[in-house]
Amino acid sequence: QVQLVESGGGLVQAGGSLRLSCATSGLIFSSYALGWFRQAPGKEREFVAAITWRSQYADSVKGRFTISRDNDKATVYLQMNSLKPEDTAVYYCAAGPYLVTDETGYDNWGQGTQVTVSS
């Protein structure tokens, strides 16, 4: 059974940093693309970043967020710096066969972790 479990969310002031983690089990981690998505209240879920042997970022987070993966620990991370109130959302990690920005390309999802950035 595939499981993805996010952690590291919380409340932070604007300009601060958080590091999200997503621990996975039940899949051949090194073979998968790992992605982070987020959903703000009243908005659709949107792509944030994804990684295989390369990484890709949404324009809104480029230069502030860094995605990384540890294949030995089967864990993907999202380092978020210079956080803004508009980054407030539930953040989800996802696993899929290819690095794509469309959420339909990912068939395994975590339960999400709340990130709140105060102004």
C-alpha positions in Angstrom: 0.0 0.0 0.0 1.4 3.4 -1.1 1.5 6.0 1.6 2.7 9.6 1.5 2.8 11.6 4.8 3.6 15.3 4.8 4.9 17.1 7.8 6.5 20.4 8.7 3.7 22.8 8.1 2.8 25.6 10.6 2.4 29.3 11.2 5.2 31.6 10.2 5.6 35.3 9.7 6.1 36.8 6.3 9.7 36.6 5.3 10.2 33.4 7.3 11.0 29.9 6.3 9.6 26.4 6.6 10.7 23.0 5.4 8.1 20.5 4.4 8.8 16.8 4.3 7.0 14.0 2.6 7.9 10.5 3.7 6.8 7.8 1.4 6.4 4.0 1.6 5.1 1.2 -0.6 6.6 2.5 -3.9 9.9 2.3 -5.7 10.8 5.8 -4.7 13.7 6.3 -7.1 11.5 5.5 -10.1 8.9 8.2 -9.3 8.5 11.9 -10.0 7.6 13.7 -6.8 5.6 16.9 -6.7 4.3 19.5 -4.4 1.0 21.1 -4.9 -1.0 23.6 -2.8 -4.6 24.7 -2.4 -5.6 28.0 -0.9 -9.1 28.5 0.5 -11.6 29.0 -2.3 -9.0 28.3 -5.0 -8.1 25.3 -7.1 -5.1 23.2 -6.3 -2.0 24.4 -8.1 1.4 23.1 -9.0 4.3 24.3 -6.8 7.4 22.1 -7.7 8.4 18.7 -8.9 11.5 16.6 -9.1 13.0 13.7 -10.9 16.6 14.0 -11.9 15.7 17.6 -12.6 13.4 20.0 -10.9 10.7 22.4 -12.1 9.0 25.2 -10.3 5.9 27.4 -10.6 6.9 31.0 -11.5 5.3 32.2 -8.2 7.8 30.3 -6.1 10.9 30.3 -8.3 13.9 31.6 -6.4 12.2 31.2 -3.0 11.4 27.5 -2.8 13.7 24.5 -3.3 12.6 20.9 -3.9 14.9 18.0 -3.1 14.7 14.3 -2.6 16.6 11.7 -0.6 16.2 8.3 -2.4 17.7 6.5 0.6 15.1 7.8 2.9 12.3 7.8 0.3 11.5 11.4 1.3 10.9 14.5 -0.7 11.4 18.0 0.8 10.3 21.5 0.1 12.4 24.3 1.5 10.3 27.5 1.5 12.1 30.8 2.1 10.9 34.4 2.0 7.4 33.3 2.6 4.5 35.5 1.7 0.9 35.6 2.9 -0.2 34.4 -0.5 1.8 31.2 0.1 -0.8 30.3 2.7 -2.4 27.0 1.6 -2.6 23.3 2.3 0.4 21.7 0.8 0.2 18.2 -0.7 2.9 15.9 -2.0 2.3 13.6 -4.8 4.0 10.8 -6.7 3.7 9.9 -10.3 5.5 8.3 -13.3 6.6 11.6 -14.9 7.5 15.1 -14.0 4.5 17.1 -15.0 2.7 20.1 -13.7 -0.8 18.8 -14.1 -2.1 17.2 -11.0 -3.8 14.5 -13.0 -0.4 13.1 -13.8 0.1 12.1 -10.2 -1.8 9.0 -8.8 -0.6 8.9 -5.2 -1.2 11.8 -2.8 -0.6 12.7 0.8 -3.2 14.1 3.2 -1.7 17.6 3.1 -0.2 19.9 5.7 -1.3 23.5 6.5 1.1 26.4 5.9 -0.1 29.8 7.2 1.9 32.9 6.6 1.0 35.9 8.6 1.6 39.5 7.4 
